[in-house]
Amino acid sequence: MDRRNALRLIAAAALPATLAACGDRKPQFTAVDLTGADYARDFQLPDTEGKVRSLQDFRGKAVVVFFGFTQCPDVCPTTLAEIAQAKQILGADGTKVQGVFVTVDPERDTPQVLKAYMANFGPDFVALRGSPEQLATVAKDFKVYYKKVEGKTPGSYTMDHSAASFVYDPQGRLRLYSRYGSGPQALANDLKQLLA
């Protein structure tokens, strides 16, 4: 067998494997892939109008859920701003992304406070505020940590809390765990793959 025929045989043998690899290509997410996880499957919490919301309400959209509080000095506004920026980066597809903020401080985060706060990030962002019992149940299901840290005076407390977002695909399945500080471009890239 001459060299040319040998190369043809090698190329012919490699072709099916190469084509199979192209067809099975998995998404390359920046965030942690949680596809198939058996937690954080849904929530049942009232919005600022008192209407109980769940993932079902946002079917057809990629949903980004973040737990925080309005008096948070840095992590919460940064994360919500990054969600808003990711929506802008996506252009027309940005309308297919739903930002959901769950307060871990229902004591101070009244519906009025939440409405005013969310207006900073976009008119379509949704804030959820459950009772302390409802919050505890949802936080446990999401494996989210939060704790009141007393300040120097009554009412001057702060909240320690987990600083990551949960990202769902348009079918309402949990797909990603986006760490704090990943940036809007990384989030936009991940959302684009989920919306494709």
N, C-alpha and C positions, 0 to 999 in steps of 0.2 A: 504494500500500500504506500503510495507516495505521500509526501508531506501535505499537499493540498487536500487530498481525500481525508486524511486523518483530521485536519482542522475542520473540515465540513462535518464530519461525524461528531466531533466535540461540540461544535456550535449547535448542531441539531439536537444533541442530547441535553444541552443546557437550556434551550429555548423553552420547553414546557415549564421548567422550574422557574425561569425568569418571569414568564407570563403568569404563573400561579402566584408568585410573590406580589406582582402588581395588583392582581385582583383581590388579594386578602389584606391589602395595606390598611393598617389600623390608623385612626387619627393620632396625630402627634400633639398631645396637649401639653401646655406649660404647667397647668394646675395638676394636682394629684387626681388620677382617674379613680373614681369610686363606683364605676358602673357595676351594678349587681349588689351593692351594699344593702344590708337589711336594717338600716336605721335611717332617720331623717326622711321618712317616706312622705310625710304630709304634715299639715298643721291645721288647726281649727281655731282661729283667733279673730276677735273683732277688729275692724278698721276704725278710723277716726269718726266714721258716721255710725258706728255700732253694728254694721253688717258683718256677720261672721264670714271670713274668707278662708279658702283652701287652695291648694294647687290647681284644683279643677277649674277655678275661676280664670286661670291664666293659660288654659290649654291652647296650644298653637303658638305659644311664645316660649323663648328660653327665659328662665326665671333665675334671678340672682338674689338669694336670701342672706341677709346680714343681721346679726344680733348686736345691739349697742344701746347707747343712750344719748340724748340730745346735749347734755352738758359735757360730753366727752371732748377733751381738748384737741386730740389729734387723730387717733385711729379711725374713729367713726366718720368725721367729715372727710378725711382723706379717702376712705374706702367708698363712700357714697359718691364723691366727686369722680373717682376712677370709674365707677359704674356709668355715671353720666357721660364721661369722656369716651368710654368704650362704645356707648350707644352712638355718639357723634362720629367716631371713626368708622362705624359700620354704615354710615349714610342712611339710605332708605331702609336697610335691614334693622337699623336701630329701633324702629317702631315695633319690631318683633322681639324685643328684650324688655322684660319687666323687672324693675328693681323693687324688692320688698325688704322693709326695715322692721325688725321686731325689737321693741324696746325691752331692755332688761331692768328698766327703772320706771315701772308704771306709777309709782308714788308721785314723782315729779313730772313725768311725761304725760300730761293730760292730752286729750284729743286736740285741743286748741294749740298747745305747745308743739305737738307733733306736726300738725298741719303747717304751721309757720316754718318749722325746721325743714320739712320735706320740700317746701317751695323753693329752697335754695338749690335743689338738685334737679328738679324737673317736675312738670305738672302731672306726669303719669306715674311717679313713684308712689308706692302704697306703704303706709305705716300701720303696723298692727300693735295692739295694746291689750293684753289679756289681764285677768286678775292675777295676783301673786300665785295662786294655785294653778291656773291655766299655764302661766309662764313656766312654772316648775315642771309641769308635765311635758310641755313642748321642748324645753331645754334638755330634759333627761333623754327624750327620744332623739334629739339632735346631737347628744353628747357634747353640749355646750356648757362651759363653765361661766358662772357669774357670781359675784359676791359683793355685798355692800361693805365699803371701807369707811368707817367713821372719820369725820373731819374734826377740826378744832372747835367748831360751834355746831349746835343742833341744826340739821338741814344742810350742812356744808359737806356732806359725805360725797364720796365718789364711788364708782363701780369698777371693780376688776372684771374683765370678761374675755372670752375667747375672741380672737381677732382674725377670723377667716370667713369666707363666703361659701355658701353651698349653691352649686349651679345645676339646674335641671334642664333637660332637653324639652322640645315642644310637646312631647307626649307625656310630660310630667314625671319622668324618671330621673332620679338623682344620678348625676354623672361626674361632677367635679367638686373638689375641695380647693378653693383658690386662697392661697396664703396671703396675709397682709403684706402690702408693699410690692406685689408682683408687677403693678403698673397697668395703665389702661390699654396699652398696645397688646400685651400678653393676654389680657382678658378678652379683648376684641377678637384676637386670633382664635382663641378657644371657642368663643361664642359663634364665630363664623362657621367653624366646623360643625357645631351642633345644629346650626340652622340650615346647613347644606342638605 
